[in-house]
Amino acid sequence: MTIPFTQPKGLFIANRWVPGSGGSDDVINPATEEVIGSAPVGTLADAEAAIAAARQAFDTGPWPRMSRAERAAVMTAMHAGLTRRIPQLRELLIAEVGCSQHIVDAVQIGACMAHFASAIEVSLKDDSYHLPNEIVPNPMDGGATNWLGGAIVVREPVGVVSGITAYNFPFLLNLSKVVPALLAGNTLVLKPSPFTPFSALLFGEVALECGLPEGVLNVVTGGADVGAAVTTDPRVDMVSFTGSEVVGAAIMAQAAPTLKRVHLELGGKSAMIVRADADIQGAAIAAVGMLSTNCGQGCALSTRFLVHNSTRPAFVATVQAVAAGWKVGNPADPSVLLGPLIRKAQFDKVAHYVQLGLDSGATLVCGGGRPAGHDKGFFFDITVFDNVDNKSQIAQDEIFGPVGVVIGFDTDEEAIAIANDSRYGLSGGILTADAATGYQMAMKIRTGSVALNGGMAKMAFGPIGGYKRSGIGREYGPEWLKEFTNEKTVFYPLGR
């Protein structure tokens, strides 16, 4: 069976398909370990060509000089082109990422297109503004007539942006670079993860179809050398990266000598607080749902479960029962709720952390390894530890797998302190029958977002981003495009 979009024509540079100078690499389905296609591999030469194309397109091309409405029209055509491909894209993501179908539909694709449509609408609004007129003395002649002056503040595109994305939600992450950067008038070099290149190269196909000018969007695959090239080259004005904190810190260092703007959406170790008055069954289902979402490979997923000690035994027992009924397998089956990890290296990393948890004295409640009957693919059982010390590695490090830790607390203040005792600050949640108290607690948690009682309203319009080592800047929401612009003030005289 041929998976859609797994036979790309090459890298996409300056509106042309270019064979990867590094040859090609097989891409596998993590659920079956079967090859689904071969992707071109970019090199430093390809990165150089892509940067040059993006630089020329920004400096001399029409895209930055087009009106908001003109750019929005092209991007609306891109949205339509992607929409027409959703059935095939869905099939690709299930095989390329190994993600269960309900998550593909809701997050990998559904949320993406909502963000895209919202961003187009926002891009049409003129966000320039005038400062109050002001009378000032003539600086050339203090005794002469005063001057009357004003000023306007406008936003302009930053320039050439490099976008580097991770493997876990590839279409969403690639779109989160392409859409705001281009709508704001920038040009872009997009570098996807080598594990999930096809859903990035697809944007080249749609770019040609929608009439995007030459060099505005370039897609180059490759390894760390290509990543370093697009973060250090002085012709690149901004780097937008989604991935781990370690790589994010390296990118900041690489961008520092040329003082590039850096936008980072990094890791998390989010806490879900379960108060004594919470619905325990609902909380347990929410916990297992978090751990099973893309096999726990999500930076904003809550994996620290802070549970009031009076209900902690009931919570743990219910989580164990719910996890036992969660269907594991190939996401090609629509009834599967837990798919595989992306590769063996990630499987080995998760297994290492499980051993660290055991060594720390935590109690293994369920899971801990490969589920029975799944010898092929990189499957890992939903794994939960109880009696966990929040200072331990399994409570502090981002594991990026279906591993959760249960930590008890006795007071709301203690729960807030534990939640904030993390180098991360991306997301979190509170479950309680007392919404007012939950809201007050949410205001004290140092994270970019908090879901109160599962609330996810306005998801396509709410900014997402991190505190502390979870990143810099925000994605989505009404201010999203401003991350990719510079503010300029033009002063002018009035009446002459």
TAPEBEL-V508773 format. One record per helix or strand of 2 or more residues. SS is the DSSP state (2 for helix, 1 for strand). FROM is the first residue (numbers start at 1). LEN is the number of residues. Records with the same first field share a line. If there is no record, write none. Layout:
SS = FROM-LEN + FROM-LEN
//
This chain:
1 = 11-3 + 16-3 + 24-5 + 35-6 + 129-8 + 147-11 + 160-5 + 187-5 + 217-3 + 238-5 + 261-5 + 270-5 + 302-7 + 363-4 + 383-4 + 403-7 + 424-2 + 428-4 + 451-2 + 467-2 + 471-2 + 485-9
2 = 44-17 + 63-3 + 68-17 + 86-12 + 101-23 + 170-14 + 198-13 + 224-9 + 245-12 + 280-17 + 312-13 + 344-16 + 393-4 + 412-9 + 435-8 + 480-5
//
